[in-house]
Amino acid sequence: MKEASMISARSADRTGIRGWFFASGLSLLLIVSGCRRESPEGPRASGTESTSAPSDNVLSFGRTFPMLPDAAASREALTKSLREADAQVSASPDDAAPLLNRGRVKSRLAWFLSPQEKLRLTDEAEADFERAAQLSAGGPGAAAACVELARLRLGQYRFAEAVPLCMQAESADPQSPEVRALKAVLAAMGSGEWQACIERLKALAPELEKSESSIKAEVFLARALQFSGQHEEAEPVYRKVLEQDPHDWSSWNNLALVVQEAGRTDEAQAIQERLLPGGQGDLLGANNLAVTLNTQGKNQEALRILDEVLSLAPGFPAAWLNRGVVLDGLGRHEEALESYEQATRLLPTYWDAHRNRAWSLMILNRPSEAVEVFKRLTSVDPADIRALGGLGDSLYQCGRWREAADAYRLLIKALPEDPDARNGLGASLIELGDFDAAEPLLQEAVRLRPDFASAWHNLGLIAQKRSKPDEAIAAFRQAVAADPNFAPALSKLRDVLLAQGRKDEAVAEIQTVLKRAPANPLAHLALANTYYSIGLLPETVAALTAALQLGDDADLYLQRGARLIEMGRHDRALPDIRQAYDLSMSGEVELCAYAALFLWAHQDEFPQRPDADPMLRAVRAKLQDKDWPARLVDLALGATSAEAVLAAAESDGHRCEAWYYAGESKRLAGDRSAAETCYRSAVAVSLPEYYEYQFARRRLSAAP
């Protein structure tokens, strides 16, 4: 096994993964009360009190604005309207217009009720609309009723049912501006082409303004602008809507998200908390408050609320996306991926969820799967810069340098001043051996962003490849100065200095970094590896101990255990290797396998001989047959031969490991001569960064 280095297994040596997780509200509810754009942050669960009292001051959005109405006042006003609507229906039970009006009042009042009451009132509104459509027998009345039913279906995330309702409305009144507006929105939901929808809505605005429908032109337009990402343009439109109707809770809800996108999270939270009347609230409002809370770092509260929202509305795609973003922030990437996948199952055209799913796959070191998702995204929208960047990064991680370079070129064409795109293309060209083309791209990247650690690091690699150590050292120093936590540059700086025989300087460089960032475990690991490179084992162990004092890490425990074995301190090594095994069993199964193999290989040297076989069997049950460590575990358990393992080795690293563990198998069986032959073969592979290489050398040096 290769010793712990400072480069994460999931990050490229040259280009880092962009942190472009997208939190967005599902503006599919464009025409539904409670529509909003997604963003992963903590909605408030029903029955939960606000952590901060809602402000009674006038909310300022760049100009004097009417006070956000009290939920109780809005509920009371709409309840009064409902009583009046009931009286009108009683007076004319066979007239479609009063039924249509009552259904609209009920659908608005439902926002202010508990989830159970909301479902009841929404069902009643649906019955009113259906009855109105029947009584209208075609014509404008039937069209208006079908439009309202479509809005309800969208609010219930029954998207597929909204389309035939729109078609029925169009059949009843093809000239209705409301129907044409609804049709434009549904088309954009299916295709993602929101700009065309916006232009259509702007053209329909004069007709919609003259209509008696409850749907306002500004509401359609504001939500389309919001969903297309044009938040600055959406905010003044929402202001106009709310000046006309301050009880439009849906538009307040969406305005809060627009305000949050502008970075005014306190204003957003003030609105969202007021939108949750008496702690009951609407699921959309709770979802959106969760977004704000997560932005403020209250991710556990956000997750709790989102889980409650989804327990009541499991078909809520935006809440699944937001839950994924919260889980990603907590480092629970497998669960995040499941949440994104659930969002895309519920809504296959939910491109933000697809994009986040791809980034989770990248973090989980599954770049080939991410490539396919990013390709789909760029086929839907060739101008999607986030997808283009992701496609370049995922292709790079797959080692598909030429394709990655093509993706980065497209990104540079779209964003000529983007340093990330230039760095990505430069890194790909380095892999292709075209240093002359890569260098100016990277120089431009650091000009655009002088503290761009990755680009400085890549310039250092070019200098190193050209055998210009002084230039390489200068570039790596720039990278480390820009970001002392950027492990690849620190590692390369150390390597170049050591190659020049400047051992003291290599140690001093890392000690300088530790003065700036004493809580950086990667810097302590770098120091440990540097000490090890110059043969200072006690200092190596001390540096690893300092790294472990900052937090448990299975890889570091395994490395310290290995170094202690080399020092002959098996008494201290045993608990470290056991700890590495225990920490990695639930996640990093391959690392767990190596910990069990270490215990098996050195079992006769520990003061208390460990029973390695049960540990080997437990980890083997979690490994797949195709996993390389599974073959080594089978060898240790006597389930396969050394010849079979060597035949399956696909790299020098595999061969080094196979020869070493074959030697241990022979040694433990009492055949020392055969064991030494295997150890010599392991050393001949010449991979000093592998533990097995060092162990094999140790065995040979101890041989009589």
C-alpha positions as CSV (number, residue, x, y, z in Angstrom):
1,M,0.0,0.0,0.0
2,K,1.3,3.4,-0.9
3,E,2.0,5.5,2.2
4,A,-0.2,8.4,3.1
5,S,0.6,11.5,1.1
6,M,-0.8,15.0,1.2
7,I,-2.9,14.5,-2.0
8,S,-6.5,13.6,-1.4
9,A,-7.5,10.4,-3.2
10,R,-10.4,12.3,-4.8
11,S,-8.6,15.5,-5.9
12,A,-6.5,15.8,-9.0
13,D,-2.9,16.5,-8.6
14,R,-3.1,19.6,-10.8
15,T,-6.7,20.8,-10.8
16,G,-9.0,20.9,-7.9
17,I,-12.7,20.1,-8.0
18,R,-14.7,23.2,-8.1
19,G,-17.1,23.7,-5.2
20,W,-20.1,24.4,-7.4
21,F,-22.9,22.7,-5.5
22,F,-26.1,24.3,-6.5
23,A,-28.7,25.1,-3.9
24,S,-31.9,26.1,-5.6
25,G,-35.6,26.2,-5.0
26,L,-37.9,24.4,-7.4
27,S,-39.4,27.2,-9.4
28,L,-41.5,24.7,-11.1
29,L,-44.0,26.2,-8.8
30,L,-43.8,29.3,-10.8
31,I,-47.5,29.7,-10.9
32,V,-48.2,28.0,-7.6
33,S,-48.6,29.7,-4.3
34,G,-45.4,29.0,-2.5
35,C,-43.1,28.9,-5.5
36,R,-39.4,29.3,-4.9
37,R,-36.0,28.7,-6.2
38,E,-33.9,26.1,-4.4
39,S,-31.1,26.5,-2.1
40,P,-30.0,24.1,0.6
41,E,-30.6,25.6,3.9
42,G,-32.6,24.9,7.0
43,P,-36.3,25.2,6.8
44,R,-38.1,25.4,10.1
45,A,-40.1,22.4,11.2
46,S,-43.7,22.8,12.2
47,G,-43.9,23.5,15.9
48,T,-40.4,24.9,16.1
49,E,-40.0,28.4,17.5
50,S,-37.9,30.9,15.7
51,T,-34.4,31.4,16.9
52,S,-34.7,35.1,16.5
53,A,-37.8,37.2,16.9
54,P,-39.2,38.5,13.6
55,S,-38.6,42.2,13.2
56,D,-41.5,44.5,13.4
57,N,-39.6,47.2,11.5
58,V,-40.2,48.0,7.9
59,L,-38.2,45.7,5.7
60,S,-35.9,47.7,3.5
61,F,-35.2,46.3,0.0
62,G,-33.4,49.3,-1.4
63,R,-36.5,51.6,-0.9
64,T,-39.3,52.1,1.6
65,F,-41.4,49.0,1.5
66,P,-44.7,48.1,3.1
67,M,-44.3,46.0,6.3
68,L,-44.6,42.3,5.8
69,P,-48.2,41.5,6.9
70,D,-48.8,39.4,10.0
71,A,-49.8,35.9,9.1
72,A,-52.8,36.0,11.5
73,A,-54.0,39.2,9.8
74,S,-53.7,37.6,6.3
75,R,-55.5,34.4,7.6
76,E,-58.3,36.5,9.1
77,A,-58.7,38.6,5.9
78,L,-58.9,35.5,3.7
79,T,-61.2,33.7,6.1
80,K,-63.6,36.6,5.8
81,S,-63.3,36.4,2.0
82,L,-64.1,32.7,2.2
83,R,-67.3,33.4,4.2
84,E,-68.4,35.9,1.5
85,A,-67.5,33.4,-1.2
86,D,-69.5,30.7,0.5
87,A,-72.5,33.0,0.6
88,Q,-72.2,33.7,-3.2
89,V,-72.0,30.0,-4.0
90,S,-75.1,29.3,-1.8
91,A,-77.0,32.0,-3.6
92,S,-76.0,30.7,-7.1
93,P,-75.0,27.0,-6.7
94,D,-75.1,26.3,-10.5
95,D,-73.0,29.4,-11.4
96,A,-69.4,28.6,-12.3
97,A,-68.0,32.1,-11.4
98,P,-68.7,32.0,-7.7
99,L,-67.2,28.4,-7.5
100,L,-64.1,29.6,-9.3
101,N,-63.7,32.5,-7.0
102,R,-64.2,30.4,-3.9
103,G,-61.6,27.8,-5.1
104,R,-59.1,30.6,-5.5
105,V,-59.7,32.0,-2.0
106,K,-59.4,28.5,-0.5
107,S,-56.1,27.8,-2.4
108,R,-54.7,31.1,-1.0
109,L,-56.0,30.5,2.6
110,A,-54.4,27.0,2.6
111,W,-51.0,28.6,2.8
112,F,-51.7,29.8,6.3
113,L,-52.9,26.5,7.8
114,S,-51.3,23.4,9.2
115,P,-50.3,20.7,6.7
116,Q,-53.3,18.6,7.5
117,E,-55.7,21.6,7.2
118,K,-54.0,22.7,4.1
119,L,-54.6,19.3,2.4
120,R,-58.3,19.4,3.3
121,L,-58.8,23.0,2.0
122,T,-56.8,22.2,-1.1
123,D,-59.0,19.2,-1.8
124,E,-62.0,21.5,-1.4
125,A,-60.5,24.1,-3.8
126,E,-59.9,21.3,-6.3
127,A,-63.5,20.2,-6.1
128,D,-64.7,23.8,-6.7
129,F,-62.5,24.1,-9.8
130,E,-63.7,20.8,-11.2
131,R,-67.3,21.7,-10.6
132,A,-66.8,25.1,-12.2
133,A,-65.3,23.5,-15.3
134,Q,-68.3,21.2,-15.6
135,L,-70.8,24.0,-15.2
136,S,-68.9,26.1,-17.8
137,A,-69.2,23.4,-20.5
138,G,-66.3,24.8,-22.4
139,G,-65.4,28.4,-23.1
140,P,-63.4,30.9,-20.9
141,G,-64.9,29.6,-17.7
142,A,-63.7,26.1,-18.3
143,A,-60.3,27.3,-19.4
144,A,-59.9,29.4,-16.2
145,A,-60.9,26.4,-14.0
146,C,-58.4,24.1,-15.8
147,V,-55.6,26.7,-15.3
148,E,-56.4,26.8,-11.6
149,L,-56.4,23.0,-11.4
150,A,-53.0,23.0,-13.2
151,R,-51.6,25.4,-10.6
152,L,-52.8,23.1,-7.8
153,R,-51.2,20.1,-9.5
154,L,-47.9,21.9,-9.7
155,G,-48.2,22.8,-6.0
156,Q,-48.6,19.1,-5.2
157,Y,-45.6,18.2,-7.5
158,R,-48.0,16.3,-9.8
159,F,-46.2,17.9,-12.8
160,A,-47.3,15.3,-15.4
161,E,-51.0,16.0,-14.6
162,A,-50.6,19.7,-15.2
163,V,-49.8,19.3,-18.9
164,P,-53.1,17.7,-19.9
165,L,-55.0,20.3,-17.9
166,C,-53.2,23.0,-19.8
167,M,-54.2,21.2,-23.0
168,Q,-57.9,21.1,-21.9
169,A,-57.7,24.8,-21.1
170,E,-56.3,25.6,-24.5
171,S,-59.0,23.5,-26.2
172,A,-61.7,25.5,-24.2
173,D,-60.2,28.9,-24.9
174,P,-57.1,29.0,-27.2
175,Q,-56.9,32.8,-27.1
176,S,-56.8,33.0,-23.3
177,P,-53.7,34.9,-22.2
178,E,-53.6,32.9,-19.0
179,V,-53.6,29.6,-20.9
180,R,-50.9,30.8,-23.2
181,A,-48.8,32.0,-20.2
182,L,-49.3,28.6,-18.5
183,K,-48.3,26.8,-21.7
184,A,-45.1,28.9,-22.0
185,V,-44.2,28.1,-18.4
186,L,-44.8,24.3,-18.7
187,A,-42.8,24.3,-22.0
188,A,-39.9,25.9,-20.2
189,M,-40.2,23.4,-17.3
190,G,-39.8,20.6,-19.8
191,S,-37.0,22.1,-21.9
192,G,-35.2,24.4,-19.5
193,E,-35.4,27.2,-22.1
194,W,-36.5,29.9,-19.7
195,Q,-35.3,32.9,-21.7
196,A,-37.8,32.1,-24.4
197,C,-40.5,31.8,-21.7
198,I,-39.6,35.2,-20.3
199,E,-39.9,36.9,-23.7
200,R,-43.2,35.2,-24.3
201,L,-44.5,36.4,-20.9
202,K,-43.4,39.9,-21.6
203,A,-45.3,39.9,-24.9
204,L,-48.4,38.6,-23.1
205,A,-48.1,41.1,-20.2
206,P,-50.6,43.7,-21.7
207,E,-53.3,41.0,-22.2
208,L,-52.7,39.5,-18.8
209,E,-53.1,42.9,-17.1
210,K,-56.5,43.3,-18.7
211,S,-57.6,39.8,-17.6
212,E,-59.8,39.2,-14.6
213,S,-57.8,36.1,-13.7
214,S,-56.1,35.9,-10.3
215,I,-52.8,35.2,-12.2
216,K,-50.9,38.4,-12.6
217,A,-48.4,39.1,-15.4
218,E,-45.8,40.1,-12.9
219,V,-46.1,36.9,-10.9
220,F,-45.5,34.8,-14.0
221,L,-42.6,37.0,-15.1
222,A,-40.9,37.3,-11.7
223,R,-40.9,33.5,-11.2
224,A,-39.6,32.8,-14.7
225,L,-36.8,35.4,-14.1
226,Q,-36.0,33.8,-10.8
227,F,-35.9,30.3,-12.1
228,S,-33.6,31.3,-15.0
229,G,-31.2,32.8,-12.4
230,Q,-31.9,36.4,-13.2
231,H,-32.4,37.4,-9.5
232,E,-31.6,41.0,-9.8
233,E,-34.2,41.4,-12.5
234,A,-36.8,39.4,-10.5
235,E,-36.5,41.4,-7.3
236,P,-38.2,44.7,-8.5
237,V,-40.9,42.6,-10.2
238,Y,-41.7,40.9,-6.9
239,R,-41.8,44.4,-5.2
240,K,-44.4,45.5,-7.7
241,V,-46.5,42.4,-7.1
242,L,-46.4,42.9,-3.3
243,E,-47.2,46.6,-3.5
244,Q,-50.4,45.5,-5.2
245,D,-51.1,42.6,-2.9
246,P,-49.1,42.5,0.3
247,H,-51.0,39.3,1.3
248,D,-49.4,37.3,-1.5
249,W,-47.4,34.9,0.7
250,S,-46.1,33.0,-2.3
251,S,-44.4,36.1,-3.7
252,W,-43.0,37.0,-0.3
253,N,-41.6,33.6,-0.1
254,N,-39.9,33.9,-3.5
255,L,-38.7,37.4,-2.7
256,A,-36.9,36.0,0.4
257,L,-35.0,33.7,-1.9
258,V,-34.1,36.4,-4.3
259,V,-32.9,38.6,-1.4
260,Q,-30.8,35.7,-0.1
261,E,-29.2,35.2,-3.5
262,A,-28.1,38.9,-3.2
263,G,-26.3,37.9,0.1
264,R,-28.8,39.6,2.4
265,T,-29.5,36.6,4.5
266,D,-30.8,38.5,7.6
267,E,-33.5,40.0,5.5
268,A,-34.3,36.7,3.9
269,Q,-34.6,35.0,7.3
270,A,-36.8,37.8,8.7
271,I,-39.2,37.2,5.8
272,Q,-39.1,33.5,6.0
273,E,-39.7,33.3,9.8
274,R,-42.7,35.6,9.4
275,L,-44.0,33.3,6.7
276,L,-44.4,30.5,9.2
277,P,-47.5,31.5,11.1
278,G,-47.5,30.3,14.7
279,G,-44.8,27.7,13.8
280,Q,-47.2,25.8,11.5
281,G,-46.2,27.2,8.2
282,D,-46.1,25.9,4.7
283,L,-43.8,23.2,3.5
284,L,-42.3,25.4,0.8
285,G,-41.7,28.2,3.4
286,A,-40.1,25.7,5.7
287,N,-37.9,24.4,2.9
288,N,-36.7,27.9,2.1
289,L,-36.0,28.8,5.6
290,A,-33.9,25.6,5.8
291,V,-31.9,27.1,2.9
292,T,-31.2,30.3,4.8
293,L,-30.3,28.4,8.0
294,N,-27.8,26.2,6.1
295,T,-26.2,29.3,4.6
296,Q,-25.7,30.6,8.1
297,G,-24.0,27.4,9.1
298,K,-26.9,25.9,11.0
299,N,-26.8,22.7,9.0
300,Q,-28.0,20.3,11.6
301,E,-31.1,22.3,12.2
302,A,-31.6,22.6,8.4
303,L,-31.3,18.9,8.0
304,R,-33.8,18.2,10.7
305,I,-36.4,20.5,9.2
306,L,-35.9,19.2,5.7
307,D,-36.4,15.6,7.0
308,E,-39.7,16.8,8.6
309,V,-40.7,18.5,5.4
310,L,-40.0,15.3,3.4
311,S,-41.9,13.1,5.9
312,L,-45.0,15.2,5.0
313,A,-44.2,15.7,1.3
314,P,-41.9,12.9,0.0
315,G,-42.6,14.0,-3.6
316,F,-41.0,17.4,-3.0
317,P,-38.0,17.5,-5.4
318,A,-36.6,20.8,-4.2
319,A,-36.4,19.6,-0.6
320,W,-34.5,16.5,-1.8
321,L,-32.0,18.7,-3.6
322,N,-31.6,21.0,-0.6
323,R,-31.2,18.0,1.7
324,G,-28.4,16.8,-0.6
325,V,-26.6,20.1,-0.3
326,V,-26.9,20.1,3.5
327,L,-25.5,16.5,3.6
328,D,-22.7,17.5,1.3
329,G,-21.8,20.3,3.7
330,L,-21.7,17.7,6.5
331,G,-19.4,15.4,4.5
332,R,-22.1,12.8,4.1
333,H,-21.6,12.5,0.4
334,E,-23.2,9.1,-0.2
335,E,-26.4,10.2,1.4
336,A,-26.2,13.5,-0.5
337,L,-26.0,11.5,-3.7
338,E,-29.0,9.5,-2.8
339,S,-31.0,12.7,-2.2
340,Y,-30.0,14.2,-5.6
341,E,-31.0,11.0,-7.3
342,Q,-34.4,11.0,-5.6
343,A,-34.9,14.6,-6.8
344,T,-34.1,13.6,-10.4
345,R,-36.4,10.6,-10.2
346,L,-39.2,12.8,-9.1
347,L,-38.4,15.4,-11.8
348,P,-36.2,14.1,-14.6
349,T,-35.6,17.7,-16.0
350,Y,-34.4,19.0,-12.7
351,W,-31.0,20.1,-14.1
352,D,-29.7,21.6,-10.8
353,A,-30.1,18.3,-9.1
354,H,-28.4,16.5,-12.0
355,R,-25.5,18.9,-11.7
356,N,-25.1,18.4,-7.9
357,R,-25.4,14.7,-8.4
358,A,-22.4,14.9,-10.8
359,W,-20.3,16.9,-8.3
360,S,-21.1,14.3,-5.6
361,L,-19.9,11.6,-7.9
362,M,-16.7,13.5,-8.3
363,I,-16.2,13.8,-4.6
364,L,-16.9,10.1,-4.2
365,N,-14.1,9.4,-6.8
366,R,-16.5,8.2,-9.5
367,P,-15.5,10.6,-12.3
368,S,-16.5,8.3,-15.2
369,E,-20.1,8.4,-14.0
370,A,-19.9,12.2,-13.5
371,V,-18.7,12.6,-17.1
372,E,-21.9,11.1,-18.4
373,V,-24.1,13.4,-16.3
374,F,-22.1,16.5,-17.3
375,K,-22.3,15.5,-20.9
376,R,-26.1,15.3,-20.7
377,L,-26.2,18.7,-19.0
378,T,-24.1,20.3,-21.8
379,S,-26.2,18.6,-24.5
380,V,-29.3,20.2,-22.9
381,D,-27.6,23.6,-22.6
382,P,-24.2,24.0,-24.4
383,A,-23.8,27.3,-22.6
384,D,-24.0,25.8,-19.1
385,I,-20.7,27.0,-17.8
386,R,-21.0,25.0,-14.5
387,A,-21.5,21.8,-16.5
388,L,-18.7,22.7,-18.9
389,G,-16.3,23.1,-15.9
390,G,-17.5,19.9,-14.4
391,L,-17.1,18.1,-17.7
392,G,-13.5,19.3,-18.0
393,D,-12.7,18.4,-14.4
394,S,-14.3,14.9,-14.5
395,L,-12.6,14.1,-17.9
396,Y,-9.3,15.2,-16.3
397,Q,-9.8,12.9,-13.3
398,C,-10.5,10.0,-15.7
399,G,-7.2,10.7,-17.5
400,R,-9.0,11.7,-20.7
401,W,-6.7,14.7,-21.2
402,R,-7.5,15.5,-24.8
403,E,-11.2,15.5,-24.2
404,A,-10.7,17.5,-21.0
405,A,-8.7,20.1,-22.9
406,D,-11.6,20.5,-25.4
407,A,-14.1,21.1,-22.6
408,Y,-11.8,23.7,-21.0
409,R,-11.4,25.4,-24.4
410,L,-15.2,25.8,-24.7
411,L,-15.2,27.1,-21.1
412,I,-12.6,29.7,-22.0
413,K,-14.6,30.7,-25.0
414,A,-17.6,31.3,-22.8
415,L,-15.5,32.9,-20.0
416,P,-12.4,34.5,-21.4
417,E,-11.3,35.9,-18.1
418,D,-11.9,32.7,-16.0
419,P,-8.6,31.6,-14.4
420,D,-10.0,28.2,-13.5
421,A,-10.7,27.4,-17.1
422,R,-7.1,28.4,-18.1
423,N,-5.7,26.4,-15.2
424,G,-7.7,23.4,-16.2
425,L,-6.6,23.6,-19.9
426,G,-3.0,24.2,-18.7
427,A,-3.1,21.1,-16.5
428,S,-4.5,19.0,-19.3
429,L,-1.8,20.2,-21.7
430,I,0.9,19.3,-19.1
431,E,-0.4,15.7,-19.1
432,L,-0.3,15.7,-22.9
433,G,3.3,16.9,-22.7
434,D,2.7,20.3,-24.4
435,F,4.5,22.5,-21.9
436,D,4.9,25.3,-24.3
437,A,1.2,25.7,-24.8
438,A,0.4,25.2,-21.1
439,E,2.8,27.8,-19.7
440,P,1.2,31.0,-21.1
441,L,-2.2,29.8,-20.0
442,L,-1.0,29.2,-16.4
443,Q,0.8,32.6,-16.4
444,E,-2.4,34.3,-17.4
445,A,-4.3,32.4,-14.7
446,V,-2.0,33.7,-12.0
447,R,-2.1,37.2,-13.5
448,L,-5.9,37.1,-13.2
449,R,-5.7,35.5,-9.7
450,P,-2.3,36.1,-8.1
451,D,-3.1,33.8,-5.1
452,F,-4.1,30.9,-7.4
453,A,-2.3,28.1,-5.6
454,S,-3.2,25.4,-8.1
455,A,-1.9,27.4,-11.1
456,W,1.4,28.2,-9.4
457,H,1.7,24.6,-8.6
458,N,1.2,23.7,-12.2
459,L,3.9,26.2,-13.3
460,G,6.2,24.5,-10.8
461,L,5.5,21.2,-12.5
462,I,6.5,22.6,-15.9
463,A,9.7,23.9,-14.4
464,Q,10.4,20.6,-12.7
465,K,9.8,18.7,-16.0
466,R,12.2,21.1,-17.8
467,S,14.9,20.4,-15.1
468,K,14.8,23.9,-13.8
469,P,14.7,23.3,-10.0
470,D,15.2,26.9,-9.0
471,E,12.2,28.0,-11.0
472,A,10.2,25.0,-9.7
473,I,11.0,25.9,-6.1
474,A,10.0,29.5,-6.6
475,A,6.7,28.5,-8.2
476,F,5.9,25.9,-5.5
477,R,6.8,28.5,-2.8
478,Q,4.3,30.9,-4.4
479,A,1.6,28.2,-4.3
480,V,2.3,27.4,-0.6
481,A,2.3,31.1,0.2
482,A,-1.0,31.5,-1.5
483,D,-2.5,28.5,0.3
484,P,-0.6,26.7,3.0
485,N,-3.2,24.0,3.0
486,F,-2.6,23.2,-0.7
487,A,-1.0,19.9,-0.1
488,P,0.3,19.0,-3.6
489,A,2.5,22.1,-3.8
490,L,3.9,21.5,-0.3
491,S,4.7,17.9,-1.3
492,K,6.4,18.9,-4.6
493,L,8.4,21.7,-2.9
494,R,9.7,19.2,-0.4
495,D,10.6,16.7,-3.2
496,V,12.5,19.2,-5.3
497,L,14.5,20.5,-2.3
498,L,15.3,17.0,-1.2
499,A,16.4,16.0,-4.7
500,Q,18.7,19.0,-4.6
501,G,20.2,17.7,-1.3
502,R,18.7,20.7,0.6
503,K,17.3,18.6,3.5
504,D,17.4,21.3,6.1
505,E,15.7,23.8,3.8
506,A,12.9,21.2,3.1
507,V,12.3,20.8,6.8
508,A,12.4,24.6,7.3
509,E,9.9,25.2,4.6
510,I,7.3,23.0,6.2
511,Q,8.0,24.3,9.7
512,T,7.3,27.8,8.3
513,V,4.0,26.6,7.0
514,L,3.2,25.1,10.4
515,K,3.9,28.4,12.1
516,R,1.2,30.0,9.8
517,A,-1.2,27.0,10.1
518,P,-0.4,25.0,13.2
519,A,-3.7,23.2,13.0
520,N,-3.0,21.9,9.5
521,P,-2.7,18.1,9.7
522,L,-1.5,17.9,6.1
523,A,1.5,20.1,6.9
524,H,2.3,17.8,9.9
525,L,2.1,14.8,7.5
526,A,4.4,16.6,5.1
527,L,6.9,17.1,7.9
528,A,6.6,13.5,8.8
529,N,7.3,12.4,5.2
530,T,10.2,14.8,5.0
531,Y,11.8,13.4,8.2
532,Y,11.2,9.9,6.9
533,S,12.9,10.7,3.5
534,I,16.0,11.8,5.4
535,G,16.0,8.7,7.7
536,L,14.8,10.4,10.9
537,L,12.3,7.8,12.2
538,P,11.7,9.2,15.7
539,E,11.0,12.6,14.3
540,T,8.7,11.0,11.7
541,V,6.6,9.4,14.5
542,A,6.5,12.7,16.5
543,A,5.2,14.6,13.5
544,L,2.5,11.9,12.8
545,T,1.6,12.1,16.5
546,A,1.1,15.9,16.1
547,A,-1.1,15.3,13.1
548,L,-3.2,12.8,15.0
549,Q,-3.7,15.2,17.9
550,L,-5.7,17.3,15.5
551,G,-8.2,14.5,14.8
552,D,-8.4,10.7,14.3
553,D,-7.5,9.5,10.8
554,A,-7.2,5.9,9.9
555,D,-4.5,6.5,7.3
556,L,-2.3,8.4,9.8
557,Y,-2.7,5.7,12.4
558,L,-1.7,3.1,9.9
559,Q,1.3,5.1,8.8
560,R,2.5,5.7,12.4
561,G,2.0,2.0,13.1
562,A,4.2,1.1,10.0
563,R,6.9,3.5,11.1
564,L,6.9,2.0,14.7
565,I,7.3,-1.4,13.2
566,E,10.3,-0.2,11.3
567,M,11.7,1.1,14.6
568,G,11.0,-2.3,16.2
569,R,8.4,-0.8,18.5
570,H,5.8,-3.4,17.9
571,D,4.2,-2.8,21.3
572,R,3.3,0.7,20.3
573,A,2.5,-0.2,16.7
574,L,-0.2,-2.8,17.6
575,P,-2.8,-0.3,19.0
576,D,-2.3,2.1,16.1
577,I,-2.9,-0.6,13.5
578,R,-6.0,-1.9,15.4
579,Q,-7.3,1.7,15.5
580,A,-6.7,2.1,11.8
581,Y,-8.7,-1.1,11.2
582,D,-11.6,0.0,13.5
583,L,-11.9,3.5,12.0
584,S,-11.8,2.3,8.4
585,M,-14.1,-0.7,8.7
586,S,-17.3,1.3,8.2
587,G,-16.0,3.3,5.2
588,E,-12.5,2.9,3.7
589,V,-12.7,-0.9,3.3
590,E,-9.5,-1.1,1.3
591,L,-7.5,0.7,3.9
592,C,-9.1,-1.6,6.5
593,A,-7.8,-4.6,4.5
594,Y,-4.2,-3.3,4.6
595,A,-4.5,-2.8,8.4
596,A,-5.6,-6.4,8.7
597,L,-2.8,-7.5,6.4
598,F,-0.2,-5.6,8.5
599,L,-1.4,-7.4,11.7
600,W,-1.3,-10.8,9.9
601,A,2.2,-10.2,8.4
602,H,3.7,-9.2,11.7
603,Q,1.6,-11.3,14.0
604,D,4.6,-13.2,15.5
605,E,6.4,-10.0,16.4
606,F,3.8,-8.3,18.6
607,P,4.1,-8.8,22.3
608,Q,0.5,-10.1,22.3
609,R,-0.1,-12.1,19.1
610,P,-3.3,-10.8,17.4
611,D,-5.8,-13.2,15.9
612,A,-5.7,-11.7,12.5
613,D,-7.8,-14.3,10.7
614,P,-11.2,-13.1,12.0
615,M,-10.3,-9.5,11.0
616,L,-9.2,-10.7,7.5
617,R,-12.5,-12.6,7.1
618,A,-14.6,-9.6,8.2
619,V,-13.0,-7.3,5.8
620,R,-13.0,-9.8,3.0
621,A,-16.8,-10.0,3.3
622,K,-16.9,-6.3,2.4
623,L,-14.5,-6.4,-0.5
624,Q,-15.6,-7.3,-4.0
625,D,-13.7,-10.0,-5.9
626,K,-12.5,-7.4,-8.4
627,D,-10.9,-5.3,-5.6
628,W,-7.1,-5.8,-5.6
629,P,-6.8,-6.0,-1.8
630,A,-9.3,-8.9,-1.9
631,R,-6.6,-11.0,-3.7
632,L,-4.0,-10.2,-1.0
633,V,-6.5,-11.1,1.8
634,D,-7.3,-14.4,0.0
635,L,-3.5,-15.1,0.0
636,A,-3.2,-14.4,3.7
637,L,-6.2,-16.7,4.4
638,G,-4.7,-19.4,2.2
639,A,-7.6,-19.2,-0.2
640,T,-5.4,-18.6,-3.2
641,S,-1.8,-19.0,-4.3
642,A,1.0,-16.5,-4.6
643,E,1.3,-17.4,-8.3
644,A,-2.4,-16.5,-8.9
645,V,-2.0,-13.2,-7.1
646,L,1.1,-12.2,-9.1
647,A,-0.7,-13.2,-12.3
648,A,-3.5,-10.8,-11.4
649,A,-1.2,-7.8,-10.6
650,E,-1.7,-5.0,-13.0
651,S,0.9,-2.4,-11.9
652,D,4.3,-2.2,-10.2
653,G,2.5,-1.3,-7.0
654,H,0.5,-4.5,-7.2
655,R,3.6,-6.5,-7.9
656,C,5.5,-5.0,-5.0
657,E,2.7,-5.9,-2.6
658,A,2.1,-9.3,-4.1
659,W,5.8,-10.3,-3.7
660,Y,6.0,-8.9,-0.2
661,Y,2.8,-10.7,1.1
662,A,3.9,-13.9,-0.7
663,G,7.1,-13.6,1.2
664,E,5.3,-13.2,4.5
665,S,3.2,-16.3,3.7
666,K,6.3,-18.3,3.1
667,R,8.0,-16.9,6.3
668,L,5.1,-17.7,8.5
669,A,5.0,-21.2,7.0
670,G,8.7,-21.6,8.0
671,D,10.2,-21.4,4.5
672,R,12.7,-18.5,5.1
673,S,14.7,-19.1,1.9
674,A,11.6,-18.8,-0.3
675,A,10.5,-15.8,1.7
676,E,13.8,-14.0,1.1
677,T,13.5,-14.6,-2.6
678,C,10.0,-13.0,-2.5
679,Y,11.3,-10.0,-0.5
680,R,14.1,-9.4,-3.0
681,S,11.5,-9.4,-5.8
682,A,9.4,-6.8,-3.9
683,V,12.5,-4.6,-3.4
684,A,13.5,-5.0,-7.1
685,V,10.3,-3.3,-8.1
686,S,11.8,-0.2,-6.5
687,L,8.8,1.7,-5.1
688,P,10.1,3.2,-1.8
689,E,6.8,5.0,-1.2
690,Y,5.1,1.7,-0.6
691,Y,5.0,0.3,3.0
692,E,5.6,-3.2,1.6
693,Y,8.8,-2.1,-0.1
694,Q,10.1,-0.8,3.3
695,F,8.9,-3.9,5.1
696,A,10.7,-6.2,2.6
697,R,13.9,-4.2,3.0
698,R,13.6,-4.5,6.7
699,R,13.2,-8.3,6.4
700,L,16.3,-8.6,4.2
701,S,18.4,-6.5,6.4
702,A,17.5,-8.7,9.4
703,A,18.3,-11.9,7.5
704,P,21.3,-13.8,8.8
